[in-house]
Amino acid sequence: NYGPLFELVPAGINTGPVEIVGSNNATKDLSRKVWLYK
């Protein structure tokens, strides 16, 4: 991951909603949570 455009292109999940869907269609919205990449 190195190059002249490395820091100009967003990485990871950067658009759209992020939801976890469980049993009985229960959903948990993770879109507004702070994400840390390690």
Beta strands, then each sheet from edge to edge (+ up, - down):
strand 1: 19-21
strand 2: 27-29
sheet 1: 1+ 2-
end
